[in-house]
Each structure stands twice: as structure tokens, then as C-alpha cells.
């Protein structure tokens, strides 16, 4: 890891209120390493009274190192959300297209866009994420609407062979 990236990580670790975070861990009886994926070097430790700030710091350090080393722009693990922008990444090729010619002339030929590294860490002890599911009745009704539209179109175009097949599909779905 580059020295500049280590400095960013150290600043983040120094900026967090570890006493408050430890209290939240104790109130909710949370352990460390309880995310939903395996991160190399991250040790799981179930909640116990001997859980301390260093355990939590080591968890976050390991996560940040993993993010930086593997160039992961966003990681959500357990109660941590980490956003990473690396200075080693290349700009999106669409960048030139987003800037019009006048802006490019104003910048001059010597203009070089420098991407600065950015690390953001969010501690979120309670977070809920729910994805909606399409019920079978909703998906069937959408399919029926599409088939009905296709049936009308094929009848309008006098494509009776296709219309017959679509009608059979509609009947099969309604069974």
C-alpha cells in the first residue's frame, strides 16, 4: 500500500470516536468480522465482555486495506460502509465527451486531470435494506399485457399464424 494511502487510513482511524463505537457494540452485543463475505485476514470474534476498541479498529483496518488493495470503490460489510477513490484509477473515457471544445481550449494543452485519493468510512450500527419482490401475479399480468399487445399488433398486420401462436401462449398462461 502506498504511503499516502496509509496516511489516509490512519487519519480515518484517528478521526472516529472509538469509545462511542465500542459502547454501541456493547449495547447491541455485536462481535467483529460479522459481515456476509470472507475477507482475507479478518478474524471473527463473537461478542463478549472482553471485546475492545483494538478488535474493532483491526476489523476496520483490515477492511480498508482490502478495499485499497483490491481497488473496490464501495464495500458494505457488517456495520461499515467504505467508499474508496484511488489516484491510480484512470479516468472514464467518456470524460472528454462531457467537456465541450471551448472548455478544453480554456484549460490548455498542458492540462492534466489528477485524481486525488479519497477514503470515506461510515459506521452504521442499524441499517435496513429491503428489496421488493415481484409477486407471480404481477409478473404474469405484465406478461399477459405484453402478449395481448402483441396479439393485437399481429391481428392488425394480418399475421394470423403469429396471432394463433400468441393466443395459444395466452391460454396456456391462464391455465
N, C-alpha and C positions, 0 to 999 in steps of 0.2 A: 504494500500500500504506500502511495506517495506521502511524503511528509506533510504536505498541505492537507491531504485528506485526513491524516491522523489528527492534525490540529483541529479540523472541523469537528471530528468525532469527540475529541477531548472537550471542546467548548460546549458542545451539546450536553455531554455528560456532566459538566460543571454547572450548567445552567438549570438543570432540573432540580426540583425540590424533593430530594430523596426521602426526607422524613415524612412528608405528606404521602408520597407514593407507598412507602412501607406501611403506613397506617391504613391506607386503603387495602393493601394486600392482606393485612391482618383482619380488618373488618369483614372483607368478603371471603376470607380464608382461601386465598389464591396461592398457588405454587408458581414456580417458574418453568419455562420450557413447555408450556401447555398449549402451544399452537397446533394447527392442523397439518403441518408438514414437517418433514425431518430436515433440520438444518445442521450441517456438519459442525461439530464442536459445541453444540448447545446441549447442555445437560439438563434433564428434567429433575425437578425437585418438588415433591408434593408439599403442600402447606404443613408447616409445623411451627412451634414456638421459636425454634432456632433459626428460622428464615430471617436473613438480614439484608441490609442495603447492598452489600457486596454481591450477594446472589442475584439481586435484581439488576444491578449495574452490569454484571458479567453477562446476563441474558441480553441486555440491550447492546453491549459492546459486540457480542457475537453476531447479533442480527445486523448491526450496522456494517461490520466487516464483510458479512455475507453479501449484503446489498452492494457495497462498493466493489468488492472483488468480482462479482458476477454481473455488474452493470444492470442492476434491477432498478427501474425507475420508481416502482411503488411496491411496497411489501406491507401486508397486513398480517400480523402474527400475534395471536393472543390478544393482549391489550395494547399492543404497539402498532402504530401506523407510521411508516417511514417513507418519505419521498426523497429521491436522490436524482440530482442532475450533475453529470460528470463533465469536467472540462476536456475529457478525452473523446467525447462523442462528437461525431461530425454533424454538421447542420443538415437539416432536411433539404433535399434537392429542390423542394418547392419554394424555398426561401427567396431565391432570385425572382421567381414569378410573382411573388407577393409585393415586391418593391417595383414601382414604376420607373421608367427611364430617367425622369427628372431627379428623383431621389438618388438614383445611382450616380448621376453626374455630380450632384451636390456632395456626395460622400467622397468622390475622387477615386482614382485608380488604386491608390495606396491603402484604401480602406480594407481592414481585416476584421472580421467579426470574431470576437473572442468570447467563448462560452465559459463563464465562471462556475466553479463547482458550488452546489447548493445542497444542503442537507437539512431536512425538516423532520422532526420527530414529534409525534402526537401520542400522548398517553391517554387512553380512553378506557377506564375500568368497566363502564357499562355501555355497550353498543349493541344495537339490534339491527340486523339486516334480514329482511324477508323478501323473497322473490315471489311474485304472483304466478300461479299456475293456471294454464288454460284448462278449463274443465272439458271433458269429452263432448258434452252437449254444445259448448261454444264452438269448438273446433269443427264439429260436424256441421253446424249451421253455417259456418263460414264456407266450408267446402260445398255445401248444398247451394249456397248463393252463387258461388263461382260456377258450379255446374249448371245451375239454372240460367245464368247469363250466357254461358257457352251454348246451351241448348237453344236459347232464343236467337243467338247470333247465327248458329248453323242453320236454323229454320229460315231466317231472313235471307241467308245466302243460298238457300235451296240445296244445301248439302245434307240430304236426307239420310244417307248412310252414316255420317258422323252423328247426326241428331239421334238416330236409333241407338247407337252405342252409348251416347251420353245419357239418354233416357234409361237405358239398362243399368248404368252405373248409379243413377239416382235411385232407382228402385232397389238395387242391392244395398245401398247405404241406409235406406229407410226400413229395411227388414230387421 
